[in-house]
């Protein structure tokens, strides 16, 4: 990337960071929610369901804040 302009390099860096963090977010929540069955209710909500959804909402808010921080500057 030595021959790239700094603006293009910064833009590509933002894209890579956004995609990487999004994939990590999705993989973690798919693993814990779907594979470990914490996202699905059986008859009534369990403690694991409540903890999972609280963590999901907090991490979703953190992800949106991360997007804001990465993309707030000049594009």
C-alpha positions in Angstrom: 0.0 0.0 0.0 3.0 2.3 -0.3 1.8 3.7 -3.7 -1.7 4.6 -2.5 -2.9 8.1 -1.6 -3.5 8.6 2.1 -7.3 9.3 1.6 -7.8 6.0 -0.3 -5.7 4.1 2.3 -7.8 5.6 5.1 -11.0 4.7 3.3 -10.0 1.1 2.7 -8.8 0.8 6.4 -12.3 1.9 7.5 -14.0 -0.6 5.3 -11.8 -3.5 6.5 -12.3 -2.5 10.2 -16.1 -2.3 9.6 -16.3 -5.7 7.9 -14.0 -7.4 10.4 -15.9 -6.2 13.5 -19.3 -7.0 11.9 -18.2 -10.5 11.1 -16.8 -11.0 14.6 -20.1 -9.7 16.1 -22.2 -12.0 13.9 -20.0 -15.1 14.6 -20.1 -14.6 18.3 -23.8 -14.1 18.5 -24.5 -16.9 16.1 -22.3 -19.3 18.2 -23.8 -18.4 21.5 -27.4 -17.7 20.4 -28.1 -20.3 17.8 -25.6 -23.1 18.4 -25.8 -23.1 22.2 -29.6 -22.5 22.0 -29.6 -19.3 24.2 -31.6 -17.3 21.7 -34.5 -19.6 21.6 -37.2 -19.8 24.3 -38.5 -23.1 25.5 -42.0 -22.6 27.1 -40.8 -19.6 29.1 -37.7 -17.3 29.1 -34.8 -18.8 31.1 -31.9 -16.9 32.8 -29.6 -17.8 29.9 -32.1 -16.2 27.5 -32.3 -13.0 29.5 -28.5 -12.8 29.9 -27.9 -13.5 26.2 -30.4 -10.8 25.0 -29.0 -8.2 27.5 -25.4 -8.9 26.2 -26.7 -8.8 22.6 -28.3 -5.4 23.1 -25.2 -4.0 24.8 -22.9 -5.3 22.2 -25.2 -4.1 19.4 -25.1 -0.6 21.0 -21.3 -0.9 21.2 -21.1 -1.9 17.5 -23.2 1.0 16.4 -21.0 3.3 18.5 -17.9 1.8 16.8 -19.5 2.5 13.4 -20.1 6.1 14.4 -16.5 6.5 15.7 -15.0 5.0 12.5 -17.1 6.8 10.0 -17.6 10.2 11.7 -14.7 11.9 10.1 -14.1 13.0 6.5 -14.7 10.3 4.0 
